[in-house]
C-alpha cells in the first residue's frame, strides 16, 4: 500500500455558512502538482470567500472540481483555508459590494 502524499480535513458549520479546510503535506512532491480537494457540505448555489485571500469561488466548483491549495515548501508543510458564504446585498449589482455572514 502506498502512503498518502497529502492529507486534508474539512469542518463545515451547520447550514454550510462556513468551512475550514486543513491541508498537510508530509513531504514535498517535486515536479508533481497535487490534485484539488473536493469539498463537502457547502451550498452549490452560493459563493464562498477565502478569509485570508479574499478570493471568491462558487460552491458548485468547490464541490465538483475542488479546492487547490498552494503549500509552503519543506517537510510537514501545512495550510488552513477558512471559507465564508457570501450573501449579495439587496439593491446592489451582482458585481457590487457583498455582505459576509458571520
C-alpha positions as CSV (number, residue, x, y, z in Angstrom):
1,X,0.0,0.0,0.0
2,X,1.3,3.4,-1.0
3,X,1.4,6.0,1.8
4,X,-0.8,9.1,1.3
5,X,1.0,12.0,-0.2
6,X,-1.3,14.7,1.2
7,X,-4.0,14.9,3.9
8,X,-7.0,17.3,4.0
9,X,-9.6,17.6,6.7
10,X,-12.7,19.7,6.4
11,X,-15.0,21.0,9.0
12,X,-18.3,22.6,8.0
13,X,-20.6,24.8,10.2
14,X,-24.2,23.7,10.5
15,X,-26.0,25.1,7.4
16,X,-22.8,25.4,5.4
17,X,-22.2,29.1,6.1
18,X,-18.6,28.5,6.9
19,X,-15.9,25.8,6.4
20,X,-12.4,25.3,7.5
21,X,-10.0,23.1,5.5
22,X,-6.7,21.8,7.0
23,X,-4.1,20.7,4.5
24,X,-1.0,18.7,5.4
25,X,1.8,17.6,3.1
26,X,4.2,15.2,4.9
27,X,7.0,15.5,2.2
28,X,7.5,17.7,-0.8
29,X,6.5,16.3,-4.2
30,X,8.9,17.8,-6.6
31,X,7.7,18.2,-10.2
32,X,4.2,17.0,-9.3
33,X,1.2,19.1,-8.8
34,X,-1.3,17.9,-6.1
35,X,-4.9,17.4,-7.1
36,X,-7.7,19.7,-5.8
37,X,-9.6,18.5,-2.8
38,X,-13.4,18.2,-3.4
39,X,-15.2,19.8,-0.5
40,X,-18.5,18.7,1.0
41,X,-21.4,20.2,2.9
42,X,-21.4,23.6,1.0
43,X,-24.3,25.2,-0.8
44,X,-23.7,24.7,-4.6
45,X,-25.7,27.8,-5.4
46,X,-23.7,30.0,-3.0
47,X,-20.4,31.8,-3.4
48,X,-17.6,31.4,-0.7
49,X,-14.9,33.9,0.1
50,X,-11.5,32.8,1.4
51,X,-10.9,34.9,4.5
52,X,-7.1,35.1,4.0
53,X,-7.1,35.9,0.3
54,X,-10.5,37.5,-0.3
55,X,-10.9,35.2,-3.4
56,X,-14.5,34.3,-4.1
57,X,-15.4,30.8,-5.6
58,X,-18.7,29.2,-6.4
59,X,-19.9,26.4,-4.2
60,X,-20.6,24.2,-7.2
61,X,-16.9,24.5,-8.3
62,X,-15.7,23.7,-4.8
63,X,-17.9,20.7,-4.6
64,X,-17.3,19.4,-8.1
65,X,-13.8,20.4,-9.1
66,X,-12.4,21.1,-5.6
67,X,-10.1,23.5,-3.8
68,X,-6.4,23.7,-4.9
69,X,-4.1,24.9,-2.1
70,X,-0.6,26.2,-2.7
71,X,1.5,24.6,0.0
72,X,4.6,26.1,1.7
73,X,7.9,24.3,0.9
74,X,9.6,21.8,3.1
75,X,8.7,18.7,5.0
76,X,5.5,18.5,7.0
77,X,4.0,21.6,5.3
78,X,0.5,22.7,6.3
79,X,-2.1,25.3,5.4
80,X,-5.5,26.3,6.6
81,X,-8.3,27.8,4.5
82,X,-11.3,29.5,6.1
83,X,-14.3,29.9,3.7
84,X,-17.3,32.1,4.5
85,X,-20.5,32.1,2.4
86,X,-21.1,35.5,0.7
87,X,-24.5,37.0,0.5
88,X,-25.4,39.7,-2.1
89,X,-26.7,42.9,-0.5
90,X,-30.2,43.8,-1.6
91,X,-30.2,46.5,-4.3
92,X,-26.6,46.1,-5.4
93,X,-25.4,44.9,-8.8
94,X,-24.2,41.3,-8.9
95,X,-20.5,42.5,-9.1
96,X,-21.1,45.2,-6.4
97,X,-20.2,45.0,-2.7
98,X,-21.2,41.9,-0.8
99,X,-22.0,41.2,2.8
100,X,-20.4,38.4,4.7
101,X,-22.4,36.3,7.1
102,X,-20.6,35.9,10.4
